[in-house]
Amino acid sequence: MRQAKIVYKEEEAGLLTQHDNASFTFRYHDTWLVNNDKQSISLTFPKTQQEFHSKYLFPFFFNMLPEGSNKQLVCKHMRIDSDDYFGLLMATAKNDSIGAVRVIKTDQEK
């Protein structure tokens, strides 16, 4: 299992988990969900629900990945398998992302 913090405008909004069976869960933190001043990180992750599940990396996060020659360059330089979308997401979206959302790897690997 691998996990990453989802940071929205410099505040941690939730946790993205890749399970051992390669499925994914995004979960808002309790404090984020109940705070009416905090908005959802995406229209596809409304605050009406705390936890979301998918067999694949959610399209919202998949669309944050580099493509084409940029993807090839990053994968080669950082030694990431080109099919490891979660690894690529954690490597590229921690500092260099478009928009208000960043993805930061946690130190927990289970």
Order of alpha helices (4+ residues) and beta strands (2+ residues): beta-beta-beta-alpha-beta-alpha-alpha-alpha-beta
